[in-house]
């Protein structure tokens, strides 16, 4: 990929949610970067960037941490909740579940979800905020067991709307036995409601992420890249 770039300097921004196997091993290997995870000096959610030179090219590459661990993603999650409820002040009387993939094979997979959940919880906006996962505890299958609130907004934190968000999560939550038959969307307050905000990786948000990636390169200083305006996704529906 770097051979197709004319510039002598490039920023590589992984469009992934978490630091982990792909961002720490696969991408650097494919780009022929002599990268060690210690160069990020990260606790699993704080990777900034490190400057490297590919083994086979005379270029300067700034290898950045994944998009999903950036602080701006906390606001994206909240805005998803606002969009699906149609209430810019949503919070009082609502629980918020942030759902990630999770895996026991790499502890960093869950760290980004916990990080954003804790940041939202500290704002004291929603009655309850919980992080849930598909492949590790606490599991999204038991979503209602983790909330006292009658109204729960569920926001999957995935890069794109696909298999997990369209099929796995609705079935895991018990909204349907077969995603192909669809599911009813419970309405009205006073009953526990699972409403899924589509993940932040829909087309409109990807355009904003691309714009933000360009902004990183344009505003980089010797102290590191600075990210500008937060991405604000568009919601096309939910449950």
Secondary structure, 3 states (H helix, E strand, C coil): CHHHCCCCEEEEECCCCCCCHHHHHHHHHHCCCCCCHHHHCCCCCCCCEEEECCCCCCCEEEEECCHHHCCHHHHHHHHHHHHHHCCCCCCCCEEEEEEECCCCCCCHHHHHHHHHHHHHHHCCCCCEEEEEECCCCCEHHHHHHHCCCCEEEEEECCCCCCHHHHHHHHHHCCCCCCHHHCCCCCCCCCCCEEEEECCCCCHHHHHHHHHHHHHHHHHCECCECCCCCCCCCCCCCEC
